[in-house]
Amino acid sequence: MSSLIALEATRREELGSRANFRLRKTGQLPGVIYGHKEAVVPIKLDRKTFVTHLSRGAHVFTLSIDGKSEPVLLKDVQFDHLGSEVLHVDFARVDLNERVTVTIALQLKGEPKGEKEGGVLQQIINELEIEALVTEIPDVITHDVSDMEKDAVLHIRELKLPPGVKCLQDGDLIVATCREVLEEAPAAVAEEGAAEPEVITKGKAEEEAPATEQK
């Protein structure tokens, strides 16, 4: 991992959903910093700058606020209901010598040799939960699938992780497969001439017998 990414932030004085809405209208992003038994600090930062780093897989930053810089780990990002706009961000204070747990994107690269035989690569797991030193968190984990043959199965235990990175998920979980995709057979057509369900109808005259006149 490269040197920590520097972010500038300022304290938020106005709190609440309405204040945050007005803040986002100005291009700012509300957030908080917490951890290490220190007070929770509401902050605001430039939304465009943060989203750019987020899209590149950044997880650890040097956050500058009130003239003080400290390393922080991205802990949570809240999106809108469409999953497209960032609404809020949480940072946790960290020590550069501690190991932390984070979720990292998994990218498969290369064209499996099995595709030449009719196989289709299907990725089942797109993210990995890993443990690593704060300074060794990768932006993304990549794995070459060029050697995958038709009907091959890739498990988590077969992934080549960077030094010092440990995956916390079950090693037997399937990451991807390279199998032929078979088309589903069409639904069975009803046999020609099959008996149709009997429909019973009665005329009103049959259902209602005339009442006997009483004298």
C-alpha positions, 0 to 999 in steps of 0.5 A, a space after each residue: 500500500 502507498 502512503 496514506 491519503 490526506 483528507 481535509 475536514 472541519 467540524 460540523 456545528 449544525 447536526 441533524 438530517 435537515 442540516 446534513 441535507 443543506 450541507 450536501 447541497 453545497 458539495 460537502 459530506 457529513 461524517 464522524 470520527 470516533 475510536 481510541 476512547 476519544 470523543 466522537 467528532 462530527 465533521 464535514 469534508 469535500 464530497 467529490 474528493 472523498 468519492 474519488 478516493 472511495 472509487 479507487 478502493 482507498 480505506 486508510 487516510 490521514 485526516 486533518 482537522 483543527 490543525 491536527 492530523 491523525 490516521 483513520 480507517 474508513 468504517 462505514 459509508 451510507 448511500 441513498 436508496 439507489 446506492 448511487 449517492 454518498 450521504 454520510 461517512 464514518 471514520 475510526 481512529 487507528 494506530 498504524 501498527 495495529 491489525 484491522 478487519 476490512 472488506 476489500 473488492 476482489 477482481 478476477 483478471 485473465 481469460 480462463 482457458 476453459 472458455 475455449 471449450 464452452 465454459 463461462 466464468 461466473 464470479 460468486 464472491 466479489 468482496 473479501 473480509 480480510 485482516 491486515 496491518 493498517 499500513 498494508 491494506 490493499 486497495 483491491 485484491 486481484 487473482 489471475 484465472 487464466 489457468 482455470 479449465 472447463 468445470 474448474 472451481 476456484 475456492 477462497 483458499 486458492 487465492 494468492 493474497 498479498 504478504 501479511 493479509 489474512 482472509 477471515 472467510 471459510 477457505 472452502 467457499 467458492 469464489 468462481 466457477 468455469 462451467 458450461 451454461 445449459 439452457 433450461 428445457 422449455 416447459 412441457 406442453 399439454 398433450 393434445 386432446 387431453 381431457 379438459 376439466 369438467 365445467 358444471 353449469 346449471 340453468 336457473 330453472 334447474 337450480 331453483 325448482 318452482 315453489 309449491 303453492 299453498 292454499 
